[in-house]
Amino acid sequence: MTGRHGPGLAGRVVAAVVLAVSVAVVGGGDGPTRAGGEASTRAGGGCVLGRGALTPEDLPAGSSVLDCAAVGRLVTHGGAGVTVPEPGTKVTVDALSVDGTRHGFTLEVAADGTVSYDYDLEAGAGEAGEEGEAAPAAPASEAGAGGHTRAAAPAARAARRAPCADSAYAVADHKEYGTYDWWLGDDALPGNLSAAEARRAFEDAIGAITGTRNDCGFGDAVAARALFHGRTHHEADIDQQARCAARDGVSVWDAGNLSGGVVATTCSWSRPMSGRPDWLKEADVRFNTSHYTFTNNPTGDCTDAYDIRSVATHEAGHVFGLAHVGPGHEGQTMFTNSFACTTDARTLGRGDVLGLRNLY
């Protein structure tokens, strides 16, 4: 079960203690970022990290977050970022963007403190189809710096495969084994919805994932459930740059300030499991209401508002273990970009359903 600490106590206390210890050891947390990604200085089997945000070059795969006193430190890659969790935890950040240039990445800390990374593949590459084959890679002309892929051109979108004819999907290799317990933040919500309206919208979106709502003839194959618990003073553990902060043990959906270009972000924390998908422990979602407008009912005169339920269904897909698919797969709910004034993503495509069946 996720988030069973509830609006209160234990999770935030643990996170605060871990972060305080880490900052005390390294002599400060988030000071000025070092130019050029200065490497760690290693001595006597340990390492000393500089101040400021780290990169995977500073804390390379195979190094120990215990030796490096890195728990609670921020690691950034390709514009995304996560806070190093305690051993035995994996954290994933997924950003739904306007143009597809920000995807996210995963940082895992093994039980012995060893760190490893998993970066988003170039959109379109390595997304398994119904028979497990790789989908075609994105054209080189669409690839951006760092392996990220820009939005498909209008002509490419016009030629996209129909939602029920496209088997492409990608998974983040975590799942909810029981009940996803979640809360609403107590600040303003997207589209100026009331708490009751937001609850209905988010429950509908989460239900689209747990019930695999689709027009392709697939039945429900997801064993996971979700349960709303009310409003909470806790906030989604996501900072203003759409980066994952230290988790507090409470799964929160809320709205606030995120980086421009990011419509919404999901941060997921899971416990690695041997030989099967990791066990989801917490997943937070935030909508970017500082830069974008949201509506619960797009109409014919809509010009630039994002449909709340479409965005929420995409984010719920991340919560339950789906990852992004890229250009050529615009008909799937988990397409890496977001389109304004459309409700298409409220309903899953063939690939979305197959991805959930792969996990569940």
C-alpha positions as CSV (number, residue, x, y, z in Angstrom):
1,M,0.0,0.0,0.0
2,T,1.2,3.5,-0.7
3,G,1.0,6.5,1.6
4,R,-0.4,4.8,4.6
5,H,1.3,7.2,7.0
6,G,-1.6,9.6,6.2
7,P,-1.6,13.3,6.7
8,G,0.7,13.5,9.5
9,L,3.9,12.3,10.9
10,A,6.3,9.5,10.5
11,G,7.2,9.9,6.8
12,R,8.1,13.6,7.0
13,V,10.1,13.1,10.2
14,V,12.2,10.3,8.7
15,A,12.8,12.4,5.5
16,A,13.8,15.4,7.6
17,V,16.2,13.5,9.8
18,V,17.9,11.8,6.7
19,L,18.2,15.2,5.0
20,A,19.6,16.9,8.1
21,V,22.2,14.3,8.6
22,S,23.3,14.4,4.9
23,V,23.5,18.2,4.9
24,A,25.5,18.2,8.1
25,V,28.0,15.7,6.7
26,V,28.6,17.5,3.4
27,G,28.6,21.0,4.9
28,G,25.5,22.3,3.2
29,G,22.9,21.3,0.7
30,D,22.0,23.4,-2.3
31,G,24.6,26.0,-2.8
32,P,25.9,27.4,-6.1
33,T,26.1,24.7,-8.8
34,R,29.6,24.0,-9.9
35,A,30.4,24.8,-13.5
36,G,31.3,21.8,-15.6
37,G,30.1,19.1,-13.2
38,E,33.2,18.9,-11.0
39,A,33.9,15.2,-10.2
40,S,33.9,13.8,-6.6
41,T,37.2,13.7,-4.8
42,R,37.8,10.2,-3.5
43,A,40.1,9.2,-0.6
44,G,40.4,6.2,1.6
45,G,37.5,4.4,-0.1
46,G,35.1,7.3,0.4
47,C,34.4,10.4,-1.5
48,V,33.8,14.1,-0.9
49,L,31.1,15.9,-2.9
50,G,31.2,19.6,-3.6
51,R,28.3,21.9,-2.8
52,G,25.3,22.4,-5.0
53,A,23.3,20.3,-7.3
54,L,25.1,17.1,-8.4
55,T,25.1,15.3,-11.7
56,P,25.6,11.6,-12.5
57,E,29.2,12.4,-13.3
58,D,29.6,13.6,-9.7
59,L,27.8,10.6,-8.2
60,P,28.5,7.9,-10.9
61,A,26.7,4.6,-11.1
62,G,28.4,2.1,-8.8
63,S,29.4,4.6,-6.2
64,S,28.0,4.5,-2.6
65,V,25.6,7.1,-1.4
66,L,26.7,6.2,2.2
67,D,30.4,6.7,1.5
68,C,29.6,9.9,-0.3
69,A,27.0,11.1,2.3
70,A,24.8,11.8,-0.7
71,V,21.4,10.9,0.7
72,G,19.2,14.0,0.5
73,R,21.4,15.6,-2.2
74,L,19.9,16.8,-5.5
75,V,21.0,15.0,-8.7
76,T,20.1,16.6,-12.1
77,H,20.2,15.3,-15.6
78,G,18.8,16.7,-18.8
79,G,16.8,19.4,-17.0
80,A,15.2,17.0,-14.6
81,G,16.2,16.2,-11.0
82,V,15.7,13.9,-8.1
83,T,16.7,13.9,-4.5
84,V,18.8,10.9,-3.5
85,P,16.7,8.6,-1.4
86,E,17.6,6.3,1.4
87,P,19.1,2.9,0.6
88,G,16.6,0.4,-0.8
89,T,14.6,3.0,-2.7
90,K,14.1,4.0,-6.3
91,V,12.9,7.4,-7.3
92,T,11.6,8.4,-10.8
93,V,10.6,11.8,-12.1
94,D,8.4,12.1,-15.2
95,A,7.5,15.5,-16.7
96,L,4.6,16.0,-19.1
97,S,5.9,18.7,-21.4
98,V,4.5,21.0,-24.1
99,D,7.2,20.1,-26.6
100,G,8.5,16.8,-25.4
101,T,12.0,18.0,-24.6
102,R,11.9,17.0,-20.9
103,H,11.3,13.4,-20.0
104,G,12.8,12.4,-16.7
105,F,15.1,9.8,-15.2
106,T,15.3,7.2,-12.5
107,L,17.9,7.0,-9.6
108,E,18.0,3.8,-7.6
109,V,19.9,3.2,-4.3
110,A,20.4,-0.5,-3.5
111,A,20.1,-1.8,0.0
112,D,23.9,-1.5,0.3
113,G,23.9,2.1,-0.8
114,T,25.1,1.6,-4.4
115,V,23.6,4.0,-6.9
116,S,22.4,3.3,-10.4
117,Y,20.5,5.3,-13.1
118,D,18.0,4.6,-15.8
119,Y,17.5,7.4,-18.3
120,D,14.5,7.9,-20.6
121,L,15.2,6.2,-24.0
122,E,15.1,8.3,-27.1
123,A,11.3,8.6,-27.7
124,G,10.1,5.7,-29.8
125,A,13.1,3.5,-29.2
126,G,12.7,0.3,-27.1
127,E,9.0,0.6,-26.6
128,A,7.6,-2.9,-26.6
129,G,4.6,-3.8,-28.7
130,E,2.1,-6.6,-28.2
131,E,4.5,-9.3,-29.2
132,G,7.4,-7.6,-27.4
133,E,9.1,-6.1,-30.5
134,A,10.7,-2.7,-30.4
135,A,8.8,0.1,-32.0
136,P,10.6,2.2,-34.7
137,A,13.0,4.8,-33.4
138,A,12.2,8.5,-33.9
139,P,13.7,10.1,-37.0
140,A,17.1,11.7,-36.3
141,S,15.8,15.1,-37.3
142,E,13.4,15.0,-34.3
143,A,16.1,14.1,-31.7
144,G,17.2,16.9,-29.4
145,A,20.3,17.3,-27.3
146,G,20.9,14.7,-24.7
147,G,18.7,12.1,-26.4
148,H,15.5,13.9,-25.7
149,T,13.0,14.2,-28.6
150,R,11.1,17.2,-29.7
151,A,7.5,17.3,-30.5
152,A,6.5,15.7,-33.8
153,A,5.8,18.2,-36.6
154,P,2.1,18.7,-37.5
155,A,2.4,16.6,-40.6
156,A,3.8,13.7,-38.5
157,R,0.9,14.1,-36.0
158,A,-1.6,13.9,-38.9
159,A,-0.1,10.6,-39.9
160,R,0.0,9.1,-36.5
161,R,-1.4,5.6,-35.9
162,A,-5.0,5.3,-34.6
163,P,-5.1,4.7,-30.8
164,C,-6.4,1.2,-31.1
165,A,-4.0,0.3,-33.9
166,D,-0.8,1.2,-32.0
167,S,0.7,-1.4,-29.7
168,A,3.7,0.7,-28.5
169,Y,4.2,1.1,-24.8
170,A,6.9,1.7,-22.2
171,V,7.0,0.8,-18.5
172,A,8.9,2.2,-15.6
173,D,9.1,-1.2,-13.9
174,H,7.2,-0.4,-10.7
175,K,3.6,-1.2,-9.8
176,E,1.0,-0.9,-7.1
177,Y,0.6,-4.3,-5.5
178,G,-2.4,-3.3,-3.4
179,T,-4.2,0.0,-2.9
180,Y,-2.8,3.4,-3.9
181,D,-3.8,5.7,-1.0
182,W,-3.9,9.4,-2.0
183,W,-4.8,12.8,-0.7
184,L,-5.6,16.3,-2.2
185,G,-3.4,19.2,-1.3
186,D,-5.1,22.0,0.6
187,D,-4.1,24.9,-1.7
188,A,-5.7,26.0,-5.0
189,L,-6.4,23.2,-7.5
190,P,-6.2,23.2,-11.3
191,G,-9.0,24.9,-13.2
192,N,-10.1,26.5,-9.9
193,L,-12.0,23.3,-9.1
194,S,-13.5,22.9,-5.7
195,A,-12.1,20.0,-3.6
196,A,-15.1,17.9,-4.4
197,E,-14.8,18.6,-8.2
198,A,-11.1,17.9,-8.1
199,R,-11.7,14.6,-6.3
200,R,-14.2,13.5,-8.9
201,A,-11.9,14.5,-11.8
202,F,-8.8,12.8,-10.3
203,E,-10.8,9.7,-9.3
204,D,-12.1,9.4,-12.8
205,A,-8.6,9.7,-14.2
206,I,-7.1,7.2,-11.8
207,G,-10.1,4.9,-12.6
208,A,-9.2,5.1,-16.3
209,I,-5.9,3.4,-15.4
210,T,-7.1,0.9,-12.8
211,G,-10.1,0.0,-15.0
212,T,-8.1,0.3,-18.3
213,R,-10.9,2.5,-19.8
214,N,-10.5,2.2,-23.6
215,D,-12.4,2.0,-26.9
216,C,-10.4,-0.9,-28.2
217,G,-12.4,-3.8,-26.7
218,F,-10.0,-4.7,-23.9
219,G,-11.4,-5.7,-20.5
220,D,-10.0,-4.7,-17.1
221,A,-6.8,-6.5,-16.3
222,V,-5.3,-4.3,-13.6
223,A,-5.5,-5.7,-10.1
224,A,-4.5,-2.5,-8.4
225,R,-7.0,-0.2,-6.5
226,A,-7.0,3.4,-5.3
227,L,-8.5,5.0,-2.3
228,F,-9.0,8.8,-1.7
229,H,-8.5,9.8,1.9
230,G,-9.3,13.6,2.0
231,R,-7.4,16.9,2.0
232,T,-4.0,17.3,3.7
233,H,-1.6,20.0,4.6
234,H,1.2,18.0,3.1
235,E,2.3,19.0,-0.4
236,A,3.5,17.0,-3.4
237,D,7.2,16.4,-2.9
238,I,8.0,18.3,-6.1
239,D,9.9,21.6,-6.2
240,Q,9.4,24.6,-8.4
241,Q,11.9,23.3,-11.0
242,A,9.7,20.1,-11.3
243,R,12.3,18.0,-9.4
244,C,11.6,15.3,-6.8
245,A,12.3,16.4,-3.3
246,A,12.7,14.0,-0.3
247,R,9.5,12.0,0.1
248,D,7.3,12.4,3.2
249,G,5.3,9.1,2.9
250,V,2.0,10.8,1.8
251,S,0.8,10.5,-1.9
252,V,-0.5,14.0,-2.7
253,W,-2.1,15.5,-5.8
254,D,-1.9,19.3,-6.0
255,A,-1.1,22.3,-8.1
256,G,1.4,25.1,-8.0
257,N,4.5,26.5,-9.6
258,L,6.7,24.3,-11.9
259,S,9.2,25.2,-14.6
260,G,7.8,26.7,-17.8
261,G,7.3,24.1,-20.5
262,V,6.2,21.4,-17.9
263,V,2.4,20.9,-17.8
264,A,2.5,18.4,-14.9
265,T,5.0,16.2,-13.1
266,T,4.9,12.9,-11.3
267,C,7.5,11.7,-8.8
268,S,7.3,8.0,-7.8
269,W,9.2,6.2,-5.1
270,S,9.4,2.4,-5.0
271,R,11.2,-0.5,-3.3
272,P,13.2,-2.7,-5.6
273,M,11.9,-6.3,-5.8
274,S,14.0,-9.2,-7.0
275,G,12.7,-10.7,-10.3
276,R,9.5,-8.6,-10.5
277,P,8.4,-5.0,-10.8
278,D,9.3,-2.7,-7.9
279,W,6.8,-2.1,-5.2
280,L,5.3,1.5,-5.3
281,K,5.6,3.2,-1.9
282,E,4.5,6.8,-2.8
283,A,3.6,8.8,-5.9
284,D,3.0,12.6,-6.0
285,V,1.5,14.6,-8.8
286,R,1.6,18.4,-9.4
287,F,-0.1,20.5,-12.1
288,N,1.6,23.6,-13.3
289,T,-0.9,26.4,-12.6
290,S,1.6,29.2,-12.7
291,H,2.2,28.9,-16.5
292,Y,-0.8,27.0,-17.9
293,T,-4.6,27.1,-17.8
294,F,-6.6,24.0,-17.1
295,T,-10.3,23.2,-17.7
296,N,-12.6,20.4,-16.8
297,N,-14.7,20.8,-19.9
298,P,-12.9,22.0,-23.1
299,T,-15.4,23.7,-25.4
300,G,-15.3,24.7,-29.1
301,D,-13.8,28.1,-28.2
302,C,-10.9,26.6,-26.2
303,T,-7.6,27.8,-27.4
304,D,-4.8,27.0,-24.9
305,A,-6.3,25.3,-21.9
306,Y,-5.4,21.7,-20.9
307,D,-8.0,19.2,-20.1
308,I,-7.7,18.3,-16.4
309,R,-8.8,14.7,-16.8
310,S,-6.6,14.0,-19.8
311,V,-3.5,15.3,-18.0
312,A,-4.5,13.5,-14.8
313,T,-5.0,10.2,-16.7
314,H,-1.5,10.6,-18.1
315,E,0.0,11.2,-14.7
316,A,-2.0,8.3,-13.2
317,G,-0.4,6.2,-15.8
318,H,3.0,7.1,-14.4
319,V,1.8,6.4,-10.8
320,F,0.8,2.9,-11.8
321,G,4.1,2.2,-13.7
322,L,3.7,3.4,-17.3
323,A,6.4,5.4,-19.0
324,H,6.4,7.8,-22.0
325,V,6.1,6.9,-25.6
326,G,7.3,9.3,-28.2
327,P,6.7,10.6,-31.8
328,G,4.5,8.4,-33.9
329,H,2.4,7.4,-30.8
330,E,0.5,10.6,-30.3
331,G,-2.8,8.6,-30.0
332,Q,-1.6,7.0,-26.7
333,T,-2.4,8.5,-23.4
334,M,1.3,8.1,-22.4
335,F,2.6,10.2,-25.3
336,T,5.4,12.3,-24.0
337,N,3.8,15.7,-25.1
338,S,0.5,17.2,-24.1
339,F,-2.0,18.9,-26.4
340,A,-4.4,21.6,-25.3
341,C,-8.2,21.6,-25.8
342,T,-8.6,17.9,-26.3
343,T,-10.1,15.1,-24.2
344,D,-8.5,12.3,-26.2
345,A,-6.1,11.2,-23.4
346,R,-9.0,10.4,-21.0
347,T,-9.3,7.1,-22.8
348,L,-6.4,4.6,-23.2
349,G,-5.0,3.5,-26.5
350,R,-4.0,-0.1,-27.3
351,G,-0.4,0.4,-26.3
352,D,-1.4,1.9,-22.9
353,V,-3.6,-1.1,-22.1
354,L,-0.9,-3.6,-23.2
355,G,1.6,-1.8,-21.0
356,L,-0.7,-2.2,-18.0
357,R,-1.2,-5.8,-18.9
358,N,2.5,-6.3,-19.0
359,L,2.8,-5.0,-15.5
360,Y,-0.4,-6.4,-13.9
